[in-house]
Amino acid sequence: MSIDWAKAEERPEKKQSVEGRFLLDLRAKVNDLEKQLSETKSELTLIKDKLQQTGQELEKTTNELESTKTSLDSTKSELNETKTALDASKSENNDKDQKISNLNSEVEGLKSSLDEANAKASELEQGVSNSESALSNLSSELEEAKTKISGLEAQVSELQNTSASSSEELSSLKEQVTTLEQEKADLNSQLSELNDLLLERDNKIQELSGAIGDKEKLIEAQTTHIEEVESELGELKPPDIGAGGFASEERITCPMCGAVGANIKQTEDKSKVLSYVGHIPMYAKKHVCKKCGYEF
């Protein structure tokens, strides 16, 4: 049988017999609630630890991404400088090629003059008797032209050597540009991979945040449930007895006939289920007047 709180109020010094099943059910309810609360707290702690670990991994990935971006910017700067030097070298080579073309034109002109001088020399040799003075002058012009041609040929040879050296430098710069472009492509690929990894981390954080929100809602519901059960357990406790006995305002009075004390009993209201502890229902309480039968 359950505890008759009305009798306990009327005769608190009298003992009551309570079935062991009732006490075992009550203990099982309390133990089950404490176990559920402990498991929920452990799950919440585990989720918080995972979230903290994920935050640390995200911070590490962000630092690596910043370092890669800095390296990429430096490589881009070096590539721009190399391209500038390459353009300058191309411009210088074009100037040298133009000079060589001009010198070749002068050489061709001098050769043409030499041919004309040779022709004149042949004509003068036929008339040497009459034109010794003109032959001497033409010979002198011929020697000067030869000297000038030799100097121009030397300049042409020097410019050709310089052009060959510039061509080698140009080839080296092209190779450097190719290497830098390859490095740029590799860095862009790494940057893309890091961005994908960062996006994946963000998705995981959002999933964990959603799971934590669900757990917090579950904990809030369990806390509310525990408070309701604790309130019910408080109702199952006998009322406090002071030194002077029961206070008059603690006694329940029937609103229909005014009966009090032993004439009022408390029973479970089977029509109102407050909650379940495991498979055991927790019912609301109601009072029944023994005199008039009124329930309230």
C-alpha positions in Angstrom: 0.0 0.0 0.0 1.1 3.7 -0.6 1.7 6.2 2.2 -1.6 7.7 3.5 -0.5 11.3 4.0 -4.0 12.2 5.5 -3.5 9.7 8.3 0.1 10.9 8.8 -1.2 14.5 9.3 -3.9 13.4 11.7 -1.7 11.0 13.7 1.9 11.7 13.0 3.1 9.5 15.9 1.5 6.4 14.4 3.5 4.1 12.1 2.4 3.1 8.7 3.2 0.1 6.7 4.5 0.7 3.1 4.9 -1.9 0.5 8.5 -2.6 -0.5 7.5 -2.4 -4.2 6.4 1.2 -3.8 9.8 2.1 -2.3 11.7 0.1 -4.9 9.7 1.9 -7.7 10.5 5.2 -6.2 14.2 4.4 -5.9 14.3 3.1 -9.4 12.7 6.3 -10.7 15.3 8.5 -8.9 18.3 6.3 -10.0 17.1 6.2 -13.6 16.8 10.0 -13.7 20.3 10.5 -12.1 21.8 8.0 -14.6 20.2 9.9 -17.6 21.5 13.2 -16.3 25.0 11.8 -15.8 25.1 10.3 -19.4 23.8 13.6 -20.9 26.5 15.6 -19.1 29.2 13.2 -20.3 28.0 13.5 -23.9 28.0 17.3 -23.6 31.6 17.3 -22.3 32.7 15.0 -25.1 31.1 17.3 -27.7 32.7 20.4 -26.2 36.2 18.7 -26.3 35.7 17.8 -30.0 34.6 21.3 -30.8 37.7 22.7 -29.1 40.0 20.3 -31.0 38.3 21.3 -34.3 38.8 25.0 -33.5 42.5 24.3 -33.0 42.8 22.4 -36.3 41.0 25.3 -38.0 43.4 27.9 -36.6 46.4 25.8 -37.7 45.0 25.4 -41.2 44.3 29.2 -41.3 48.0 29.9 -40.4 49.2 27.5 -43.1 46.9 29.2 -45.6 48.3 32.7 -44.7 51.9 31.4 -45.1 51.1 29.9 -48.5 49.4 33.2 -49.6 52.5 35.2 -48.5 54.8 32.8 -50.4 52.5 33.1 -53.5 52.7 36.9 -53.4 56.5 36.8 -53.1 56.7 34.4 -56.1 54.4 36.7 -58.1 56.6 39.7 -57.3 59.7 37.7 -58.4 57.9 36.7 -61.6 57.0 40.3 -62.4 60.6 41.4 -61.8 61.9 38.6 -64.1 59.4 39.6 -66.8 60.5 43.2 -66.6 64.2 42.2 -66.9 63.2 39.9 -69.9 61.4 42.8 -71.6 64.4 45.0 -71.1 66.8 42.4 -72.5 64.5 41.9 -75.5 64.5 45.7 -76.1 68.3 45.8 -75.8 68.7 42.9 -78.2 66.4 44.6 -80.7 68.6 47.7 -80.5 71.7 45.7 -81.1 70.1 43.9 -84.0 69.2 47.3 -85.4 72.8 48.5 -85.0 74.1 45.3 -86.7 71.7 45.8 -89.6 72.8 49.4 -89.9 76.5 48.4 -89.8 75.9 45.7 -92.4 74.2 48.3 -94.6 77.3 50.5 -94.2 79.6 47.6 -95.0 77.6 46.8 -98.1 77.8 50.5 -99.1 81.6 50.5 -98.5 82.0 47.3 -100.4 80.1 48.9 -103.2 82.3 51.9 -103.0 85.3 49.6 -103.0 84.1 47.9 -106.1 83.6 51.3 -107.7 87.1 52.2 -106.6 88.5 49.0 -108.0 86.8 49.7 -111.3 88.2 53.2 -111.3 91.6 51.8 -110.4 91.4 49.5 -113.4 90.4 52.4 -115.6 93.2 54.5 -114.2 95.7 51.7 -114.7 94.9 51.7 -118.4 95.5 55.4 -118.5 98.4 55.4 -115.9 100.5 57.5 -118.0 98.0 60.3 -118.0 96.5 59.8 -114.5 99.3 58.9 -112.0 98.1 61.5 -109.7 94.5 60.3 -109.8 95.7 56.7 -109.3 97.6 57.7 -106.2 94.5 59.4 -104.8 92.3 56.5 -105.5 94.8 54.1 -103.9 94.8 56.2 -100.8 91.0 56.2 -100.8 91.1 52.5 -101.3 93.4 52.0 -98.3 91.2 54.2 -96.1 88.1 52.3 -97.2 89.8 49.0 -96.4 90.8 50.3 -93.0 87.2 51.5 -92.3 85.8 48.2 -93.6 88.1 46.3 -91.2 87.0 48.5 -88.3 83.3 48.0 -89.2 83.8 44.3 -89.6 85.4 44.2 -86.1 82.4 46.1 -84.7 80.0 43.7 -86.4 81.9 40.7 -85.0 81.8 42.3 -81.5 78.1 43.1 -81.8 77.4 39.5 -83.0 79.3 38.1 -80.0 77.3 40.5 -77.7 74.1 39.3 -79.4 75.0 35.7 -78.8 75.6 36.4 -75.2 72.3 38.2 -74.9 70.6 35.3 -76.6 72.0 33.0 -74.0 70.8 35.3 -71.2 67.4 35.5 -72.9 67.2 31.7 -73.0 68.2 31.5 -69.3 65.5 34.1 -68.4 62.9 32.2 -70.4 63.8 29.0 -68.4 63.5 31.0 -65.2 60.1 32.3 -66.3 59.0 28.8 -67.1 60.2 27.5 -63.7 58.4 30.4 -61.9 55.2 29.8 -63.8 55.3 26.2 -62.8 55.9 27.2 -59.1 53.0 29.6 -59.4 50.7 26.8 -60.8 51.8 24.5 -57.9 51.1 27.2 -55.3 47.7 27.9 -56.9 46.9 24.2 -56.6 48.0 24.1 -53.0 45.9 27.2 -52.3 42.9 25.6 -53.9 43.4 22.4 -51.8 43.7 24.5 -48.6 40.5 26.4 -49.5 38.7 23.1 -50.0 40.0 21.9 -46.6 38.9 25.1 -44.9 35.4 24.8 -46.5 35.3 21.2 -45.2 36.3 22.4 -41.7 33.6 25.0 -41.8 31.0 22.4 -42.7 32.2 20.2 -39.8 32.0 23.1 -37.4 28.4 23.9 -38.5 27.5 20.2 -38.1 29.0 20.1 -34.5 27.3 23.4 -33.7 24.0 21.9 -34.7 24.6 18.8 -32.7 25.6 20.9 -29.7 22.3 22.9 -30.1 20.3 19.6 -30.2 22.2 18.3 -27.1 21.5 21.6 -25.2 17.8 21.4 -26.1 17.8 17.7 -24.9 19.6 18.8 -21.6 17.1 21.6 -21.1 14.2 19.1 -21.6 15.8 16.6 -19.2 16.4 19.4 -16.7 12.7 20.4 -16.9 11.8 16.7 -16.6 14.0 16.3 -13.5 12.6 19.4 -11.9 9.0 18.0 -12.4 10.1 14.7 -10.9 11.8 16.4 -8.0 8.6 18.4 -7.5 6.6 15.1 -7.4 9.1 13.6 -5.0 8.6 16.7 -2.8 4.9 16.0 -2.8 5.6 12.4 -1.7 7.5 13.6 1.4 5.5 13.9 4.6 4.7 17.5 5.6 7.1 19.2 8.1 5.9 19.0 11.7 6.8 21.9 14.0 7.1 21.9 17.7 3.6 23.0 18.2 2.0 20.5 15.8 0.4 21.2 12.4 -0.4 24.8 11.4 -4.0 25.5 10.7 -3.3 26.9 7.2 -1.6 23.6 6.1 -4.8 21.5 6.6 -6.8 20.8 3.5 -10.5 21.7 3.6 -13.2 20.4 1.4 -14.7 23.3 -0.6 -18.2 21.6 -0.6 -18.8 20.6 3.0 -15.9 22.1 4.8 -14.5 18.7 6.1 -10.8 18.6 7.2 -8.2 16.3 8.5 -8.9 12.6 8.3 -12.0 13.2 6.2 -9.8 14.3 3.3 -7.6 11.8 1.5 -5.1 12.1 -1.3 -5.1 9.7 -4.2 -3.5 9.4 -7.7 -5.5 10.9 -10.5 -5.2 8.2 -13.1 -6.6 10.5 -15.8 -3.6 12.8 -15.7 -0.2 11.3 -16.5 2.6 13.8 -15.8 5.5 11.8 -17.2 7.1 8.4 -17.5 10.2 7.1 -15.7 11.2 4.2 -17.8 7.9 2.4 -18.3 6.4 3.6 -15.0 3.8 6.5 -15.3 3.9 9.4 -12.9 0.3 10.5 -12.1 -1.0 13.8 -10.8 -2.5 13.9 -7.3 -6.1 14.7 -6.3 -8.0 15.0 -3.0 -11.3 13.2 -2.1 -13.7 14.2 0.6 -14.8 11.1 2.6 -18.0 12.8 3.8 -19.5 14.2 0.6 -17.3 12.4 -2.0 -16.3 15.6 -3.7 -13.0 15.4 -5.7 -10.7 18.4 -6.0 
